Amino acid sequence: MGLECKACGAPLPSQATSCPACGAEVPKKTRLLPLAAFMLIVILVIQAYMDKPEPETVESAPAAETAAQ
C-alpha cells in the first residue's frame, strides 16, 4: 500500500515530508501508543484514588465524662 498525495494524488515515498509533484506538505502520522499509555496511566491513578477508603473518624467521649466514671 503506497502513500498518495492528498492534494494531487501522486505517489509519495515513505519518508517524504512534501509531495515531489506539487510541493504540498505531507501530514505527519500521529503515534497512538504514547497517548494510549498516558491515558491508561491517568485512568489507573484516578481509579486508585476513587477506590481509596475514606479514613474513619472515631468519636471519642469527652475526657470529663470518662474521668468521672
C-alpha positions in Angstrom: 0.0 0.0 0.0 1.7 3.2 -1.2 1.1 6.7 0.0 -0.6 9.2 -2.1 -0.6 13.0 -2.0 -3.9 14.2 -0.8 -3.6 17.3 -3.0 -2.7 15.9 -6.4 -2.8 12.1 -6.0 0.8 11.5 -7.0 2.6 8.5 -5.3 4.8 9.5 -2.4 8.0 8.0 -1.0 7.5 6.6 2.5 9.8 9.2 4.2 8.6 12.2 2.2 7.8 15.4 4.0 6.4 17.1 0.9 5.0 15.9 -2.4 7.6 15.8 -5.1 5.0 16.6 -7.8 3.0 19.5 -6.3 5.0 20.5 -3.2 2.1 20.0 -0.8 3.2 19.2 2.8 2.6 15.6 3.9 0.9 15.4 7.3 2.9 13.6 9.9 1.5 10.3 11.3 0.4 10.5 14.9 1.6 7.8 17.1 -1.3 6.5 19.3 0.7 4.2 21.6 2.2 7.0 23.8 -1.2 8.7 24.0 -2.9 5.5 24.9 -0.3 4.6 27.5 -0.6 8.1 29.1 -4.4 7.8 29.2 -4.2 4.3 30.7 -1.9 5.7 33.5 -4.3 8.6 34.2 -7.3 6.3 34.3 -5.5 3.9 36.7 -4.4 6.8 39.0 -8.0 8.2 39.1 -9.4 4.7 39.8 -6.9 4.1 42.6 -7.8 7.5 44.1 -11.5 6.7 43.8 -11.2 3.3 45.4 -9.2 4.6 48.3 -11.3 4.1 51.5 -12.0 7.2 53.5 -10.4 7.4 56.9 -12.9 6.6 59.6 -13.3 9.2 62.3 -13.6 7.9 65.8 -15.8 9.9 68.0 -14.2 10.0 71.4 -16.1 10.8 74.6 -15.0 14.0 76.4 -12.3 13.5 79.0 -14.5 14.8 81.8 -17.1 12.0 81.4 -14.5 9.2 81.3 -12.7 10.6 84.4 -16.0 10.8 86.4 -16.8 7.1 85.8 
